[in-house]
Amino acid sequence: MLTAKELLQLEDFLTMEQTCAKTLNHFANELNDSQGKQMLQQMAQKSQQNFQTISKHLNAGQNLQ
């Protein structure tokens, strides 16, 4: 079981991952260089995957309580 502090830290992490993905997508859309655009899009996708994975685990843990 996670402490309240640990839950807050995970929520902060999730917020940062979402912000990171949005920022990377924004800059990818601004870029004309196709290689750079692709790299930023892949990084944004990885951030979104991290967000979804952590969210899934947190939701599964809440369902157990």
N, CA, C and O of each residue as an XYZ file, in Angstrom:
260
protein
N       0.841     -1.180      0.000
C       0.000      0.000      0.000
C       0.889      1.247      0.000
O       1.903      1.307      0.696
N       0.492      2.220     -0.782
C       1.264      3.448     -0.892
C       0.842      4.456      0.170
O      -0.318      4.513      0.577
N       1.807      5.240      0.601
C       1.496      6.313      1.544
C       0.875      7.478      0.778
O       0.922      7.521     -0.451
N       0.303      8.404      1.506
C      -0.286      9.596      0.888
C       0.786     10.385      0.134
O       0.534     10.911     -0.949
N       1.968     10.459      0.711
C       3.069     11.189      0.071
C       3.470     10.512     -1.238
O       3.710     11.190     -2.237
N       3.543      9.194     -1.239
C       3.898      8.462     -2.455
C       2.844      8.652     -3.550
O       3.181      8.790     -4.726
N       1.578      8.659     -3.157
C       0.507      8.900     -4.127
C       0.606     10.295     -4.735
O       0.414     10.471     -5.938
N       0.909     11.283     -3.895
C       1.091     12.647     -4.401
C       2.265     12.723     -5.371
O       2.191     13.411     -6.390
N       3.345     12.017     -5.054
C       4.504     12.006     -5.944
C       4.165     11.354     -7.275
O       4.600     11.831     -8.323
N       3.402     10.281     -7.252
C       2.988      9.628     -8.491
C       2.053     10.530     -9.297
O       2.142     10.572    -10.524
N       1.178     11.236     -8.630
C       0.300     12.175     -9.326
C       1.116     13.287     -9.979
O       0.825     13.698    -11.102
N       2.132     13.771     -9.278
C       3.028     14.775     -9.858
C       3.749     14.212    -11.078
O       3.883     14.892    -12.095
N       4.209     12.975    -10.973
C       4.892     12.323    -12.090
C       3.955     12.219    -13.295
O       4.360     12.485    -14.427
N       2.704     11.831    -13.047
C       1.741     11.710    -14.139
C       1.497     13.061    -14.806
O       1.411     13.145    -16.031
N       1.387     14.100    -14.012
C       1.203     15.444    -14.557
C       2.400     15.844    -15.413
O       2.240     16.418    -16.490
N       3.593     15.538    -14.928
C       4.798     15.871    -15.685
C       4.871     15.087    -16.988
O       5.270     15.641    -18.012
N       4.497     13.814    -16.974
C       4.507     13.003    -18.195
C       3.532     13.559    -19.220
O       3.851     13.632    -20.407
N       2.342     13.952    -18.769
C       1.359     14.531    -19.684
C       1.867     15.837    -20.276
O       1.740     16.074    -21.477
N       2.435     16.670    -19.440
C       2.976     17.947    -19.898
C       4.110     17.723    -20.888
O       4.207     18.416    -21.900
N       4.946     16.774    -20.597
C       6.063     16.448    -21.478
C       5.553     16.005    -22.849
O       6.044     16.475    -23.876
N       4.588     15.118    -22.868
C       4.035     14.623    -24.134
C       3.417     15.767    -24.936
O       3.632     15.865    -26.145
N       2.658     16.624    -24.275
C       2.034     17.756    -24.961
C       3.085     18.714    -25.525
O       2.958     19.190    -26.653
N       4.115     18.991    -24.738
C       5.172     19.898    -25.174
C       5.939     19.323    -26.356
O       6.220     20.031    -27.324
N       6.278     18.042    -26.277
C       6.994     17.407    -27.377
C       6.162     17.413    -28.653
O       6.688     17.673    -29.735
N       4.874     17.130    -28.536
C       3.994     17.172    -29.711
C       3.900     18.582    -30.288
O       3.885     18.767    -31.505
N       3.838     19.560    -29.412
C       3.787     20.953    -29.868
C       5.019     21.283    -30.701
O       4.906     21.809    -31.808
N       6.188     20.975    -30.168
C       7.418     21.303    -30.893
C       7.582     20.449    -32.151
O       8.149     20.909    -33.141
N       7.095     19.222    -32.119
C       7.137     18.383    -33.319
C       6.308     19.021    -34.429
O       6.706     18.999    -35.594
N       5.164     19.585    -34.072
C       4.300     20.239    -35.061
C       4.916     21.521    -35.608
O       4.598     21.930    -36.725
N       5.783     22.152    -34.845
C       6.435     23.384    -35.271
C       7.657     23.126    -36.158
O       8.121     24.023    -36.863
N       8.163     21.915    -36.118
C       9.413     21.581    -36.813
C       9.170     21.271    -38.289
O       8.184     20.626    -38.646
N      10.072     21.732    -39.127
C      10.017     21.415    -40.551
C      10.881     20.207    -40.897
O      10.639     19.526    -41.894
N      11.875     19.951    -40.079
C      12.791     18.832    -40.298
C      12.078     17.516    -39.973
O      11.647     17.300    -38.840
N      11.960     16.641    -40.974
C      11.184     15.409    -40.776
C      11.829     14.463    -39.768
O      11.123     13.792    -39.015
N      13.158     14.400    -39.743
C      13.830     13.537    -38.768
C      13.603     14.030    -37.346
O      13.295     13.245    -36.449
N      13.754     15.322    -37.148
C      13.526     15.908    -35.829
C      12.087     15.759    -35.394
O      11.806     15.452    -34.235
N      11.165     15.979    -36.336
C       9.741     15.833    -36.053
C       9.427     14.411    -35.609
O       8.703     14.207    -34.634
N       9.969     13.431    -36.320
C       9.723     12.027    -35.987
C      10.286     11.676    -34.611
O       9.651     10.966    -33.832
N      11.479     12.178    -34.325
C      12.103     11.903    -33.027
C      11.245     12.469    -31.883
O      11.008     11.787    -30.886
N      10.785     13.711    -32.033
C       9.965     14.323    -30.991
C       8.628     13.602    -30.839
O       8.129     13.442    -29.725
N       8.048     13.168    -31.955
C       6.791     12.419    -31.888
C       6.980     11.087    -31.168
O       6.114     10.666    -30.402
N       8.104     10.429    -31.410
C       8.381      9.159    -30.727
C       8.578      9.384    -29.231
O       8.114      8.592    -28.410
N       9.263     10.459    -28.887
C       9.456     10.782    -27.475
C       8.126     11.091    -26.797
O       7.895     10.678    -25.661
N       7.253     11.817    -27.493
C       5.929     12.135    -26.955
C       5.116     10.864    -26.765
O       4.412     10.712    -25.767
N       5.215      9.956    -27.721
C       4.488      8.691    -27.619
C       4.973      7.883    -26.415
O       4.168      7.264    -25.719
N       6.274      7.885    -26.171
C       6.826      7.162    -25.021
C       6.335      7.785    -23.710
O       6.016      7.065    -22.764
N       6.275      9.094    -23.653
C       5.756      9.767    -22.456
C       4.301      9.400    -22.229
O       3.885      9.168    -21.094
N       3.527      9.348    -23.302
C       2.114      8.980    -23.181
C       1.968      7.534    -22.722
O       1.084      7.219    -21.926
N       2.835      6.655    -23.224
C       2.812      5.256    -22.788
C       3.151      5.140    -21.307
O       2.522      4.375    -20.576
N       4.158      5.911    -20.866
C       4.522      5.922    -19.438
C       3.334      6.367    -18.596
O       3.039      5.772    -17.559
N       2.655      7.418    -19.048
C       1.485      7.925    -18.338
C       0.414      6.843    -18.227
O      -0.137      6.613    -17.150
N       0.125      6.188    -19.338
C      -0.921      5.169    -19.348
C      -0.555      3.971    -18.473
O      -1.417      3.423    -17.786
N       0.700      3.567    -18.492
C       1.142      2.425    -17.686
C       1.003      2.722    -16.196
O       0.456      1.912    -15.446
N       1.493      3.873    -15.773
C       1.406      4.233    -14.353
C      -0.054      4.399    -13.938
O      -0.446      3.950    -12.860
N      -0.854      5.035    -14.778
C      -2.278      5.218    -14.470
C      -2.976      3.876    -14.314
O      -3.780      3.689    -13.400
N      -2.670      2.951    -15.200
C      -3.284      1.623    -15.151
C      -2.946      0.924    -13.840
O      -3.818      0.325    -13.209
N      -1.690      0.999    -13.433
C      -1.272      0.350    -12.197
C      -1.912      1.021    -10.978
O      -2.324      0.341    -10.038
N      -1.991      2.335    -10.997
C      -2.631      3.036     -9.889
C      -4.109      2.678     -9.794
O      -4.625      2.447     -8.700
N      -4.783      2.633    -10.924
C      -6.211      2.286    -10.928
C      -6.425      0.842    -10.483
O      -7.389      0.548     -9.776
N      -5.541     -0.053    -10.888
C      -5.650     -1.454    -10.468
C      -5.468     -1.552     -8.956
O      -6.178     -2.309     -8.294
N      -4.536     -0.802     -8.415
C      -4.297     -0.805     -6.968
C      -5.473     -0.253     -6.202
O      -5.779     -0.749     -5.118
N      -6.148      0.759     -6.726
C      -7.310      1.329     -6.068
C      -8.479      0.358     -6.071
O      -9.281      0.333     -5.138
N      -8.569     -0.444     -7.130
C      -9.649     -1.425     -7.200
C      -9.458     -2.551     -6.186
O     -10.423     -3.212     -5.803
N      -8.224     -2.769     -5.754
C      -7.952     -3.816     -4.782
C      -8.299     -3.386     -3.360
O      -8.509     -4.234     -2.494
N      -8.359     -2.103     -3.115
C      -8.610     -1.611     -1.756
C     -10.064     -1.646     -1.398
O     -10.435     -1.264     -0.288
